Amino acid sequence: MIDLYLLVLLLTPLLGGGLLAVFGSRAWAAELNSVMSACTFAASVALTVRVIGSGPQVAFNEQFFIDPFNVFLVALTAFVAFTTSLFSRPYMRIEQHHGKLTVPMLHLYYSMYQLFTFTMLVALTTNNMGIIWVAMETATLTTVLLVSLYRTPASLEAAWKYFILCGVGIALALFGTILLYFAAERVLGEGGTALLWTHLNQVKGDLEPTVLKLAFVFLLVGYGTKIGLVPLHSWLPDAHAEGPTPVSAVLSGLLLNVALCAVMRGKVLVDGSLGNHFAGNLMMGFGLLSVVVAALFLSRQKDIKRMFAYSSIEHMGLITFAFGMGGPVATFAAMLHMTMHSLTKSAIFFAVGHAVQKAGTQQMENIRGLLQVSPTVGWGLMLGTFAILGMPPFGVFASEFLIITTAMHEYPWATPVLLVALGIAFAAIFGKVQPIVLGETTVKPLPHPPALVPVFAHLLLVLTLGLYMPPYLADWYRQAAALLG
């Protein structure tokens, strides 16, 4: 039965990409994109219910593996992809009205959006470490086309930079995968089973520690480029700033999580083989460096999308640091923070997208008084900013509190660094967003009503999870934390 659920989940966006490749220039292409994304989300819910009720399962001759950890990310990915498709409908039409996009560009956008969703879901559900690499490489190619959609010199430069840096990163991840296979074939023998994660997990104690240690270094650096960890992050602000806002939302809220999932699969194997904290120490180092550097860069930003791109680097660094600490509480907090960050940051980019369309610029000094011209956009941006800065009672506060208190107990030397960095980030973002929302304005109304239901739906979820964690969701996170050791 799990095979059927998984087949529907993967074939729906693939079929959507094919249909939109043919009919993407029609007037109803945006509606078709949303319908296919809704069907994908419904399939993810059915799969989630099945896995949570029955436990981890393999499918299609063990080529796919679903457990509470990756099915949690599958549900999150499908949900944000669906709400982003709803946001895309008026947003892209406004961009077309402003002359920034043509019908062929929209045709490309809708088909690549579905294909991008497909590649992320494959990367999350496959049991084969080699297929993870293939899916991540395909995701890179689709996002290059999405980032360069406007065909301006700046967007083409950002797409080229993204392609080169992430291409090099993916090449390093490929070398790490080859090393992993080299260590596995001595134990599992030649053939496809040597890259199946479930088989590797069963024999991780017998794998050659030295080879596995080297493999994890390449996997972390390779997939860490996709996560946006410092110093591998330089593509991320450009890609967020120059691509369409829906692309910024899925890059920040989804793609970074998928790459981190691939790293965590490798960490479980390395921890079991080495029996020490080597992988965790590396992740903590990269994570802490990302939090500090991103916080310092935040105060220098003048472009609103670049500012929130650096905020994504900061939060992914915090999540990586938490996963690096390990243990049930830190891992639980990291997964909770992944959820909160994906929902909050995508909501922020939705509000920012409409704010930029109203002002006609991404320069923050020229975006003022959103509460006067559009109270809903202004409140959406302000509440999203409060949430991402960790203000109670939003869920980001709960996850950051868990991470910091765990660090105080396990690694007290890191706590002051985290607190200072988070304080700098708070001051930088709040100081820049306040005049954008409250200042005097000269912006004009939009030609189409904005899609603000996704903004407040995301923020309502973040607020609800900050006030009350449903027992079944807490158990879900605990199961996933146990699988990650």
N, C-alpha and C positions, 0 to 999 in steps of 0.2 A: 504493500500500500504506500509505503514511503516513496517508492519509485514514481508512482503516479503524481503525488504531491510535488515532488522535486521537478518532474518533467514539465508540469504546468508552470511552475515558478520560472524555469529557465526558458521555456519556449515562448512564453507570453511576451517578454521584451524583445526577443529575437524576431518573433512574428511582427511585433509592432515596428521594429526597425525596417523590416522588409516592406510592410505596407506603406510606411511613411517614405521609404525610398522611391516608391511608385507614385503615391498620392500626396506627397509632402507639399506640393505647390497648390493644392486645393484650398479653398477658403475654410474648410472644416478640419484642416490638418491639426490645429491646436487642440480641438476637441478630441480628435482621435488619439493624440498623444496623451491627453489626460485619461481617456478611457482605458488605454492599454496600461498606463501606470497604475490606475485603480485596480485593474484585474491582477496585476503583479502583486500589489499590496494584499489583496484578498487571498491570493495563493500563499503569500508569506505567513499570513495569520493562520491559515489552515495547517501549514507545515509546522509552525511554532507550537500550536496546540497538540499536534501529534507527537512531536519530539519531547515536549515537556511532560506529556503523559506517559510516554513509553521509554524515554531515555535515549542515549546516543545510538544511532543506527547508521549502517552503511547502505549504499544503493548502487545499482548498475555495476555489478561485479567488483565492488569495493572501490570504484573510481571516485565516488562521492561519499562524504562522511558528514553527518549532521549531529551536533551535540549542543548542549545549552549555551555554550560560548558563541559559536558561529551562528546559531539560529537567532540569538539575540541581535547580532549585527545584521542578519538578513532582514529581520522585521524592521529594524531601525532604518536600514538603507531603503527598503521598499516604501516605508512611510514618508520619509523625507523626499524621495524621488517623486512620489505622488503629489505631495503638497507643492513641491517646486514646479511640477507640470501645471498645476492650477495657477500658480503665480505667473508662469511664463505666458499664459494666454493673453492677458491684457498688456503685460510688459512688452512682449515682442511686437505687438500691434502698435503700441505707442512708439517704439523704436522705428518701425516701418513708417509710421505717420511723420516722424521727424526726419525721414530720409536717410537714416543710418543703415537700414537693412532693405534688401530687395527680396522679391519672392524666391529666387534661387537660393539666397542665403538662408531664408527660413526653411526651405526644403532641406538643406543640408543640416540645419540645426535640429530639426525634429527627428530625422532619421538617426543622426549621431547620438542624440540624447537617449534614445531607446537602446542603441547598441552599447553605449557607455554603461547603462544600467545592467545590461546583460553581462558584460565583462566583470563588473563588480560582484554580481551574484555568483558567477562561476568561480571567481577567486576565493570567495567566502566559503563555498560549499564543497569544492573539490578536495579529495583526499590525497591527491598526487602533488607533491611539492614542485614537480616540473610544470604541471598545468597551472599552478598558482603563478609561476613566472610568466607563462604564455599569456594568461589572462591580464596580468599587470602590464605587460608590454602592449597588448591590444588596447587596454584602457588608456595608455599613454598616447597611442596613435589617434584614438577618437578625441581625446581632450585637446590635442594639438589643433585639430580642425575646429573645435569649439572655441578655443581661446583666440584663434586668428579670425573669427567669424566676421568682424567688422572690416577686415582687410585694410586697416590704416597702417602706416609705418610702425607706430608704437605697438599695435596688436601683433603684427607679423614678427617684430623683434622679440616680443614676449613669448610668442609661440615657439620661435626658433630657440630661444634660450631654454624654455621648458623642455623642448625635444632633446637638445644636446645634453643638458645636465641630467635629466631623468633617464636618457638613453645610456649615459655612462653609468649611472646608478644601477639601472636594470642589468647592465653587462656585469657589474660586480656581483649583483645578486645571482646571476646565472653561474658565475664561478663558484660562489658559495654553495649553490645547489649541486654542482658537479662534485665538489668536495664531499658534500653530504652523501651523495650516491657512492663515492669512492669508499667512504667509511662503512656504508650499509651493505655493499655487495659482499664484503668479507664475511658478514654474519648471515645475511639473507640470501646470498647468491645472486647471480645475474638475473636480469629480467625486470619487469615492471613493478614487482612488489617491493623492490629496494627503495622506491621513492614514495611508497604509500605511507602516509603519516601514522595510521593506526598500527602498521607493522613495525615502523621505526620506534613508536612509543613502547611497544611490547619488549623490544630488545635494546632500549636506549642504554641500559647498564653495560651492555657488551660492546658498544660502539667505541672505536678508537678515540680516546679523549683529545689527543693533540690535534687530530684532523678535524674533529667536531668543533673544537675551540676556534680553529682557523676559519672553518666554514661559517660559524656564527658571526665572526667579525665582518666577513664579506656580506652576509645576509643583512646585518644591522646597517652597515654603511650603504648597501645597495637600496634596500627598502626604506632606510632612513631618509634617503633623498626624496622619496615620494611622500614620506611623513612630513618633511620640512624641518627636520632637526638641524640645529646650528652645528657646524658651519656648512651644511648641505642645503640651505634654505633659500638661496638667492633667487631661484626661479619663482617662488611662491608669491611674493608681493606683486611682481610684474604680471603674472598670470591672472591674479585676482583683480588687479586694477584695470587691465586692458580687455579682458573678456567680458561677455554679457553677464549681468548680475546673476541670472539663474545658474550659470556655470560656476560663478564664485561660490554660490550656496552649496552646490553638490561637491565641488572640490573641497571646500572647507569642512562641510558636515559629513561627507561620506568617504571620499577617496583616501583621505588621511587615515581614517579608521581601518579601511581594508588593508592598507600597507602595514599598519601596526599589528593587525591580526596575523599577517604572514610572519612578522618578527616574533610574535608570541609563540607560534607553532615551533619555531626554531629554538626559542628559549626553553621550552619544556623539555626538548630532547637534550640540550646542552646541560641543563640542571641535573637530569637523570644520569647523564654520562660522567660528568665531572664530580658531582656530589659537593660542589662548592658554589660560591656566589659570583663566579666570574661573569656570567651573562648579566646578572642583575646589577653588578657594579658598572659595567659598560653602559647599560641603559640609564642608570641613575646619573652617570657623568654627562652623557649626551642630553638627558632631560633637563638637568639642572642648568647646564650651559645655555640651552634653548630658552628657558624661562628668563634667565638674567639678561641675555643679549636682546631678546625680543622686547622686554620691558624697557630697556634703555633706548631702543630704536623707536618705540611708540611716541615718545615726546617730540621726535624730530619730523613726524609725518605731517604733510599738508594735504594729501589726497585721502579722502575718507575711506575708500575701499582698500588702499594700501595700509591704512592704520588698522583696520579690522583684520587684514591678512596677517599682520604682525601679531595681533591678538590670538589668531589661530595657532601661530608658531608657539606662542607662550603657553597656551592651554595644552597643545599636543606634547610639549616638553613636560608639563606637569603630569599628564597621563603616563608618559613614558617613565618618568621618575617613580610614579606610584607602582607601576608594573614591575619596575626594577627592584623596588623594596621587597616585593613578594609578600607572602603571607595572606591569610584569609581577609583581613580587614583592608589592607592596602589594595589587594586585587579587587575586592568588592567596590572600594571607593573609586578605583580607576575605571571600572565598567560603568558605574553610576555617572562619573564625570564625562565619559565618552557620550553617554546618552544626553546629558544636560548640555554639553557643548554643541553637539550636532543639532539639537532642537533650537537652542538659543541663537547660535551663530547664523543658521539659515534664516531664522526670523529677522535677525538684524540686517542681513543682506537684502531680504525682501523689502524692508522699510527703507534701507539706504538706496536701493534701486529706484524706488519712486521718488525719493528726495532728490536724487541726482537728475532724474528726468524733469522734475519741476524746476530746478535751478539751472539746468543746462550745463552743469559743470560738476566735476568731482573735487574741486578745490574747496576745502572746508571754509575758508574765509569768505567765500561767495555763496554759501548756503546758510541762510538765516531764517529764523521765525517760522519754523514748520508748524507750530501750534496755531499760528494765525491763519495760514493759508490752507492747511489740511490737518486738523486736530488728530485724526486717526493715525496718519503717518507719523506725526510728531510724538504722540503717545506710544506708538509702536516702537519707535527708535529709542525713546527715553526708557521705557520699561525693559526693552531688550538690553540696553546698556547697563541698567541696574542689575539685571540678571547675570550678565556675563562677568560683571565686576565682583560677583559673589555677595551681593547684598541679600540679607535675609528678608523675606522667607523663601526666596527662590531656591530651586534645587541645587544650583551651582554652589551656594553657600554650604549646603550639607556635604557635598562631595569634597569640596576644598577643606572643610573642617576635618573630615575624616583623614584626608591625606596629610594635613599638617600635624594633627595630633599623633598619627602613627609615626611620622618623621620625628616628632619630639621624643617619642618613646624609644624608637629603634636607631635613629641617626640624628641625635640632637644637634650635631655640628651643621646640618643642612637647614635646620629650621629658621635661623635668622636670615640666611640667604634667601629662602623662599618668601619670608614675610616682607623683607625689604623690596624684593623684586615685585611682589604682588602690590605693595603699596605704591611703588613708582608707576606701575601700570594703571592702577586705579586713578591716581592723580592726573596722568597724561590723558586717558580716555575721557574721564568725566569732565575735565577742564575744556576739552575740545568739543564735546557733544552738547554741553549746556548752551552755548550761544547758538548752535545750529538749531536747537529746538526752541529757545526762548527769545532770540534776538529779533531785531527789526527785519522785515522782509520786503523783497521786490519780486518774488517768484510768481509765476503765472499758473493758473489751473491746467490740469492735464486734459488732452482731447478725449481720453477714455477713462472711466472710473478705475482706480487701482484695485488690485486683488489683495485685500487686507485680512481676509478670513484665515489664510495660512499663518500670517504673522501672529494673530491673537490666539489661534488654536495651539501653536507651538508654545507660546508664552503661558497659556493656561495650563498646559501639561507640565511645564517646568515649575510653575507655581504650585500645582497640585502635588507633585512629587516632593517639593520642598516642605510641604505641610503634612503630607501623609503618604507613606510608602505602603502600597497594598501588600499583604502577606505573600500572595503568590508571586509577585514581582521580586520581593526580597528573597524568597526561596529560589527563584530562577537565577538571580545573581549569585547566590551562595553555591548552587550547583556548578555554575560556570567557574567560580573562583576555586572550587575544589578540583575541577579538571585541570586548571592551570597550576596546581600545586601550591 
